[in-house]
């Protein structure tokens, strides 16, 4: 669907990926010892595009 619970813009998606969502999704960023900030922005842009880029 086209409803983004925590925001569908690239910045909001990057924030969600970096920090996760308590009880819902683990952090993929530095706190989670996962992806770099540049990698997170790339993933966020990809997810944004999948949602229609709106």
PyMOL Python script that loads the backbone (N, CA, C, O; Angstrom):
from pymol import cmd

cmd.read_pdbstr("""\
ATOM      1  N   UNK A   1       0.827  -1.179   0.000  1.00  0.00           N
ATOM      2  CA  UNK A   1       0.000   0.000   0.000  1.00  0.00           C
ATOM      3  C   UNK A   1       0.872   1.242   0.000  1.00  0.00           C
ATOM      4  O   UNK A   1       2.093   1.137   0.109  1.00  0.00           O
ATOM      5  N   UNK A   2       0.285   2.384  -0.117  1.00  0.00           N
ATOM      6  CA  UNK A   2       1.041   3.635  -0.231  1.00  0.00           C
ATOM      7  C   UNK A   2       1.129   4.407   1.081  1.00  0.00           C
ATOM      8  O   UNK A   2       1.549   5.564   1.082  1.00  0.00           O
ATOM      9  N   UNK A   3       0.749   3.803   2.177  1.00  0.00           N
ATOM     10  CA  UNK A   3       0.813   4.477   3.474  1.00  0.00           C
ATOM     11  C   UNK A   3       2.103   4.070   4.180  1.00  0.00           C
ATOM     12  O   UNK A   3       2.346   2.886   4.418  1.00  0.00           O
ATOM     13  N   UNK A   4       2.929   5.064   4.512  1.00  0.00           N
ATOM     14  CA  UNK A   4       4.194   4.829   5.200  1.00  0.00           C
ATOM     15  C   UNK A   4       3.993   5.189   6.668  1.00  0.00           C
ATOM     16  O   UNK A   4       3.738   6.347   6.997  1.00  0.00           O
ATOM     17  N   UNK A   5       4.105   4.220   7.529  1.00  0.00           N
ATOM     18  CA  UNK A   5       3.863   4.426   8.950  1.00  0.00           C
ATOM     19  C   UNK A   5       4.856   5.411   9.571  1.00  0.00           C
ATOM     20  O   UNK A   5       4.467   6.244  10.390  1.00  0.00           O
ATOM     21  N   UNK A   6       6.125   5.324   9.191  1.00  0.00           N
ATOM     22  CA  UNK A   6       7.161   6.177   9.785  1.00  0.00           C
ATOM     23  C   UNK A   6       7.763   7.151   8.782  1.00  0.00           C
ATOM     24  O   UNK A   6       8.862   7.659   9.008  1.00  0.00           O
ATOM     25  N   UNK A   7       7.080   7.420   7.693  1.00  0.00           N
ATOM     26  CA  UNK A   7       7.575   8.345   6.678  1.00  0.00           C
ATOM     27  C   UNK A   7       8.203   7.605   5.515  1.00  0.00           C
ATOM     28  O   UNK A   7       8.958   6.653   5.712  1.00  0.00           O
ATOM     29  N   UNK A   8       7.893   8.037   4.312  1.00  0.00           N
ATOM     30  CA  UNK A   8       8.366   7.348   3.128  1.00  0.00           C
ATOM     31  C   UNK A   8       9.423   8.084   2.335  1.00  0.00           C
ATOM     32  O   UNK A   8       9.829   7.624   1.268  1.00  0.00           O
ATOM     33  N   UNK A   9       9.880   9.233   2.844  1.00  0.00           N
ATOM     34  CA  UNK A   9      10.948   9.940   2.136  1.00  0.00           C
ATOM     35  C   UNK A   9      12.286   9.276   2.457  1.00  0.00           C
ATOM     36  O   UNK A   9      12.400   8.523   3.424  1.00  0.00           O
ATOM     37  N   UNK A  10      13.287   9.563   1.641  1.00  0.00           N
ATOM     38  CA  UNK A  10      14.587   8.902   1.785  1.00  0.00           C
ATOM     39  C   UNK A  10      15.196   9.157   3.163  1.00  0.00           C
ATOM     40  O   UNK A  10      15.776   8.247   3.756  1.00  0.00           O
ATOM     41  N   UNK A  11      15.073  10.373   3.679  1.00  0.00           N
ATOM     42  CA  UNK A  11      15.643  10.696   4.999  1.00  0.00           C
ATOM     43  C   UNK A  11      14.977   9.873   6.103  1.00  0.00           C
ATOM     44  O   UNK A  11      15.663   9.359   6.987  1.00  0.00           O
ATOM     45  N   UNK A  12      13.658   9.744   6.059  1.00  0.00           N
ATOM     46  CA  UNK A  12      12.943   8.962   7.077  1.00  0.00           C
ATOM     47  C   UNK A  12      13.286   7.480   6.978  1.00  0.00           C
ATOM     48  O   UNK A  12      13.452   6.804   7.993  1.00  0.00           O
ATOM     49  N   UNK A  13      13.391   6.986   5.755  1.00  0.00           N
ATOM     50  CA  UNK A  13      13.756   5.585   5.565  1.00  0.00           C
ATOM     51  C   UNK A  13      15.175   5.318   6.062  1.00  0.00           C
ATOM     52  O   UNK A  13      15.438   4.287   6.682  1.00  0.00           O
ATOM     53  N   UNK A  14      16.089   6.254   5.788  1.00  0.00           N
ATOM     54  CA  UNK A  14      17.466   6.104   6.266  1.00  0.00           C
ATOM     55  C   UNK A  14      17.493   6.057   7.787  1.00  0.00           C
ATOM     56  O   UNK A  14      18.197   5.235   8.374  1.00  0.00           O
ATOM     57  N   UNK A  15      16.730   6.935   8.424  1.00  0.00           N
ATOM     58  CA  UNK A  15      16.633   6.963   9.894  1.00  0.00           C
ATOM     59  C   UNK A  15      16.126   5.626  10.433  1.00  0.00           C
ATOM     60  O   UNK A  15      16.678   5.092  11.395  1.00  0.00           O
ATOM     61  N   UNK A  16      15.079   5.090   9.814  1.00  0.00           N
ATOM     62  CA  UNK A  16      14.519   3.813  10.255  1.00  0.00           C
ATOM     63  C   UNK A  16      15.534   2.690  10.080  1.00  0.00           C
ATOM     64  O   UNK A  16      15.696   1.856  10.970  1.00  0.00           O
ATOM     65  N   UNK A  17      16.214   2.665   8.943  1.00  0.00           N
ATOM     66  CA  UNK A  17      17.215   1.624   8.707  1.00  0.00           C
ATOM     67  C   UNK A  17      18.380   1.748   9.684  1.00  0.00           C
ATOM     68  O   UNK A  17      18.865   0.746  10.209  1.00  0.00           O
ATOM     69  N   UNK A  18      18.824   2.973   9.924  1.00  0.00           N
ATOM     70  CA  UNK A  18      19.980   3.199  10.783  1.00  0.00           C
ATOM     71  C   UNK A  18      19.700   2.831  12.239  1.00  0.00           C
ATOM     72  O   UNK A  18      20.505   2.160  12.885  1.00  0.00           O
ATOM     73  N   UNK A  19      18.554   3.274  12.745  1.00  0.00           N
ATOM     74  CA  UNK A  19      18.266   3.119  14.172  1.00  0.00           C
ATOM     75  C   UNK A  19      17.278   2.015  14.502  1.00  0.00           C
ATOM     76  O   UNK A  19      17.116   1.658  15.669  1.00  0.00           O
ATOM     77  N   UNK A  20      16.618   1.471  13.496  1.00  0.00           N
ATOM     78  CA  UNK A  20      15.617   0.439  13.728  1.00  0.00           C
ATOM     79  C   UNK A  20      14.355   1.012  14.352  1.00  0.00           C
ATOM     80  O   UNK A  20      14.230   2.222  14.537  1.00  0.00           O
ATOM     81  N   UNK A  21      13.437   0.139  14.669  1.00  0.00           N
ATOM     82  CA  UNK A  21      12.187   0.511  15.343  1.00  0.00           C
ATOM     83  C   UNK A  21      12.011  -0.439  16.510  1.00  0.00           C
ATOM     84  O   UNK A  21      11.964  -1.656  16.332  1.00  0.00           O
ATOM     85  N   UNK A  22      11.916   0.120  17.704  1.00  0.00           N
ATOM     86  CA  UNK A  22      11.855  -0.665  18.934  1.00  0.00           C
ATOM     87  C   UNK A  22      10.785  -1.749  18.843  1.00  0.00           C
ATOM     88  O   UNK A  22       9.613  -1.459  18.602  1.00  0.00           O
ATOM     89  N   UNK A  23      11.196  -2.989  19.038  1.00  0.00           N
ATOM     90  CA  UNK A  23      10.281  -4.117  19.048  1.00  0.00           C
ATOM     91  C   UNK A  23       9.775  -4.537  17.683  1.00  0.00           C
ATOM     92  O   UNK A  23       8.980  -5.470  17.569  1.00  0.00           O
ATOM     93  N   UNK A  24      10.242  -3.841  16.630  1.00  0.00           N
ATOM     94  CA  UNK A  24       9.730  -4.127  15.291  1.00  0.00           C
ATOM     95  C   UNK A  24      10.852  -4.537  14.335  1.00  0.00           C
ATOM     96  O   UNK A  24      10.752  -5.547  13.639  1.00  0.00           O
ATOM     97  N   UNK A  25      11.917  -3.740  14.314  1.00  0.00           N
ATOM     98  CA  UNK A  25      12.989  -3.967  13.354  1.00  0.00           C
ATOM     99  C   UNK A  25      14.331  -3.613  13.990  1.00  0.00           C
ATOM    100  O   UNK A  25      14.453  -2.566  14.625  1.00  0.00           O
ATOM    101  N   UNK A  26      15.330  -4.465  13.830  1.00  0.00           N
ATOM    102  CA  UNK A  26      16.648  -4.152  14.388  1.00  0.00           C
ATOM    103  C   UNK A  26      17.337  -3.035  13.601  1.00  0.00           C
ATOM    104  O   UNK A  26      17.015  -2.789  12.438  1.00  0.00           O
ATOM    105  N   UNK A  27      18.282  -2.371  14.248  1.00  0.00           N
ATOM    106  CA  UNK A  27      19.069  -1.319  13.598  1.00  0.00           C
ATOM    107  C   UNK A  27      20.055  -1.938  12.623  1.00  0.00           C
ATOM    108  O   UNK A  27      20.660  -2.971  12.913  1.00  0.00           O
ATOM    109  N   UNK A  28      20.215  -1.313  11.481  1.00  0.00           N
ATOM    110  CA  UNK A  28      21.185  -1.755  10.489  1.00  0.00           C
ATOM    111  C   UNK A  28      22.397  -0.837  10.455  1.00  0.00           C
ATOM    112  O   UNK A  28      23.351  -1.100   9.722  1.00  0.00           O
ATOM    113  N   UNK A  29      22.372   0.243  11.244  1.00  0.00           N
ATOM    114  CA  UNK A  29      23.447   1.226  11.217  1.00  0.00           C
ATOM    115  C   UNK A  29      24.545   0.912  12.205  1.00  0.00           C
ATOM    116  O   UNK A  29      24.720  -0.233  12.621  1.00  0.00           O
ATOM    117  N   UNK A  30      25.284   1.942  12.578  1.00  0.00           N
ATOM    118  CA  UNK A  30      26.429   1.791  13.474  1.00  0.00           C
ATOM    119  C   UNK A  30      26.042   1.140  14.792  1.00  0.00           C
ATOM    120  O   UNK A  30      26.788   0.322  15.329  1.00  0.00           O
ATOM    121  N   UNK A  31      24.871   1.505  15.313  1.00  0.00           N
ATOM    122  CA  UNK A  31      24.418   0.909  16.573  1.00  0.00           C
ATOM    123  C   UNK A  31      24.238  -0.593  16.429  1.00  0.00           C
ATOM    124  O   UNK A  31      24.412  -1.339  17.392  1.00  0.00           O
ATOM    125  N   UNK A  32      23.892  -1.035  15.229  1.00  0.00           N
ATOM    126  CA  UNK A  32      23.708  -2.453  14.963  1.00  0.00           C
ATOM    127  C   UNK A  32      24.946  -3.087  14.356  1.00  0.00           C
ATOM    128  O   UNK A  32      24.921  -4.254  13.963  1.00  0.00           O
ATOM    129  N   UNK A  33      26.058  -2.305  14.275  1.00  0.00           N
ATOM    130  CA  UNK A  33      27.305  -2.782  13.673  1.00  0.00           C
ATOM    131  C   UNK A  33      27.065  -3.379  12.295  1.00  0.00           C
ATOM    132  O   UNK A  33      27.621  -4.421  11.946  1.00  0.00           O
ATOM    133  N   UNK A  34      26.228  -2.700  11.519  1.00  0.00           N
ATOM    134  CA  UNK A  34      25.861  -3.222  10.208  1.00  0.00           C
ATOM    135  C   UNK A  34      26.393  -2.385   9.076  1.00  0.00           C
ATOM    136  O   UNK A  34      27.603  -2.323   8.858  1.00  0.00           O
ATOM    137  N   UNK A  35      25.507  -1.743   8.357  1.00  0.00           N
ATOM    138  CA  UNK A  35      25.849  -1.004   7.152  1.00  0.00           C
ATOM    139  C   UNK A  35      26.363   0.400   7.461  1.00  0.00           C
ATOM    140  O   UNK A  35      26.028   0.988   8.489  1.00  0.00           O
ATOM    141  N   UNK A  36      27.183   0.923   6.551  1.00  0.00           N
ATOM    142  CA  UNK A  36      27.668   2.300   6.685  1.00  0.00           C
ATOM    143  C   UNK A  36      26.528   3.264   6.354  1.00  0.00           C
ATOM    144  O   UNK A  36      25.496   2.852   5.824  1.00  0.00           O
ATOM    145  N   UNK A  37      26.716   4.534   6.666  1.00  0.00           N
ATOM    146  CA  UNK A  37      25.684   5.528   6.377  1.00  0.00           C
ATOM    147  C   UNK A  37      25.425   5.633   4.875  1.00  0.00           C
ATOM    148  O   UNK A  37      24.280   5.783   4.450  1.00  0.00           O
ATOM    149  N   UNK A  38      26.486   5.555   4.075  1.00  0.00           N
ATOM    150  CA  UNK A  38      26.323   5.610   2.618  1.00  0.00           C
ATOM    151  C   UNK A  38      25.520   4.409   2.118  1.00  0.00           C
ATOM    152  O   UNK A  38      24.650   4.555   1.259  1.00  0.00           O
ATOM    153  N   UNK A  39      25.808   3.235   2.651  1.00  0.00           N
ATOM    154  CA  UNK A  39      25.056   2.038   2.267  1.00  0.00           C
ATOM    155  C   UNK A  39      23.591   2.151   2.685  1.00  0.00           C
ATOM    156  O   UNK A  39      22.698   1.742   1.942  1.00  0.00           O
ATOM    157  N   UNK A  40      23.346   2.702   3.866  1.00  0.00           N
ATOM    158  CA  UNK A  40      21.974   2.875   4.339  1.00  0.00           C
ATOM    159  C   UNK A  40      21.199   3.831   3.439  1.00  0.00           C
ATOM    160  O   UNK A  40      20.024   3.599   3.154  1.00  0.00           O
ATOM    161  N   UNK A  41      21.847   4.902   2.991  1.00  0.00           N
ATOM    162  CA  UNK A  41      21.187   5.839   2.074  1.00  0.00           C
ATOM    163  C   UNK A  41      20.848   5.159   0.749  1.00  0.00           C
ATOM    164  O   UNK A  41      19.801   5.429   0.160  1.00  0.00           O
ATOM    165  N   UNK A  42      21.735   4.275   0.280  1.00  0.00           N
ATOM    166  CA  UNK A  42      21.470   3.551  -0.961  1.00  0.00           C
ATOM    167  C   UNK A  42      20.281   2.607  -0.802  1.00  0.00           C
ATOM    168  O   UNK A  42      19.423   2.539  -1.683  1.00  0.00           O
ATOM    169  N   UNK A  43      20.224   1.889   0.300  1.00  0.00           N
ATOM    170  CA  UNK A  43      19.094   0.993   0.567  1.00  0.00           C
ATOM    171  C   UNK A  43      17.809   1.806   0.686  1.00  0.00           C
ATOM    172  O   UNK A  43      16.775   1.414   0.146  1.00  0.00           O
ATOM    173  N   UNK A  44      17.867   2.933   1.389  1.00  0.00           N
ATOM    174  CA  UNK A  44      16.688   3.783   1.561  1.00  0.00           C
ATOM    175  C   UNK A  44      16.190   4.296   0.210  1.00  0.00           C
ATOM    176  O   UNK A  44      14.983   4.319  -0.032  1.00  0.00           O
ATOM    177  N   UNK A  45      17.097   4.705  -0.664  1.00  0.00           N
ATOM    178  CA  UNK A  45      16.708   5.184  -1.991  1.00  0.00           C
ATOM    179  C   UNK A  45      16.054   4.058  -2.790  1.00  0.00           C
ATOM    180  O   UNK A  45      15.087   4.290  -3.515  1.00  0.00           O
ATOM    181  N   UNK A  46      16.575   2.853  -2.661  1.00  0.00           N
ATOM    182  CA  UNK A  46      15.999   1.696  -3.349  1.00  0.00           C
ATOM    183  C   UNK A  46      14.590   1.405  -2.835  1.00  0.00           C
ATOM    184  O   UNK A  46      13.672   1.199  -3.630  1.00  0.00           O
ATOM    185  N   UNK A  47      14.415   1.387  -1.529  1.00  0.00           N
ATOM    186  CA  UNK A  47      13.097   1.131  -0.939  1.00  0.00           C
ATOM    187  C   UNK A  47      12.124   2.237  -1.340  1.00  0.00           C
ATOM    188  O   UNK A  47      10.965   1.967  -1.654  1.00  0.00           O
ATOM    189  N   UNK A  48      12.598   3.478  -1.328  1.00  0.00           N
ATOM    190  CA  UNK A  48      11.767   4.620  -1.733  1.00  0.00           C
ATOM    191  C   UNK A  48      11.283   4.434  -3.169  1.00  0.00           C
ATOM    192  O   UNK A  48      10.118   4.690  -3.474  1.00  0.00           O
ATOM    193  N   UNK A  49      12.171   3.991  -4.040  1.00  0.00           N
ATOM    194  CA  UNK A  49      11.821   3.758  -5.438  1.00  0.00           C
ATOM    195  C   UNK A  49      10.774   2.643  -5.552  1.00  0.00           C
ATOM    196  O   UNK A  49       9.857   2.746  -6.366  1.00  0.00           O
ATOM    197  N   UNK A  50      10.898   1.591  -4.755  1.00  0.00           N
ATOM    198  CA  UNK A  50       9.926   0.496  -4.780  1.00  0.00           C
ATOM    199  C   UNK A  50       8.532   0.980  -4.400  1.00  0.00           C
ATOM    200  O   UNK A  50       7.527   0.451  -4.875  1.00  0.00           O
ATOM    201  N   UNK A  51       8.485   1.989  -3.539  1.00  0.00           N
ATOM    202  CA  UNK A  51       7.205   2.545  -3.109  1.00  0.00           C
ATOM    203  C   UNK A  51       6.632   3.565  -4.072  1.00  0.00           C
ATOM    204  O   UNK A  51       5.649   4.233  -3.750  1.00  0.00           O
ATOM    205  N   UNK A  52       7.216   3.697  -5.225  1.00  0.00           N
ATOM    206  CA  UNK A  52       6.718   4.647  -6.214  1.00  0.00           C
ATOM    207  C   UNK A  52       7.459   5.965  -6.205  1.00  0.00           C
ATOM    208  O   UNK A  52       7.193   6.826  -7.044  1.00  0.00           O
ATOM    209  N   UNK A  53       8.386   6.143  -5.271  1.00  0.00           N
ATOM    210  CA  UNK A  53       9.188   7.356  -5.224  1.00  0.00           C
ATOM    211  C   UNK A  53       8.412   8.610  -4.898  1.00  0.00           C
ATOM    212  O   UNK A  53       8.807   9.708  -5.289  1.00  0.00           O
ATOM    213  N   UNK A  54       7.318   8.458  -4.191  1.00  0.00           N
ATOM    214  CA  UNK A  54       6.481   9.619  -3.863  1.00  0.00           C
ATOM    215  C   UNK A  54       6.702  10.066  -2.446  1.00  0.00           C
ATOM    216  O   UNK A  54       6.081  11.030  -1.998  1.00  0.00           O
TER     217      UNK A  54
END
""", "prot")
cmd.dss("prot")
cmd.show_as("cartoon", "prot")
cmd.util.cbc("prot")
cmd.orient("prot")
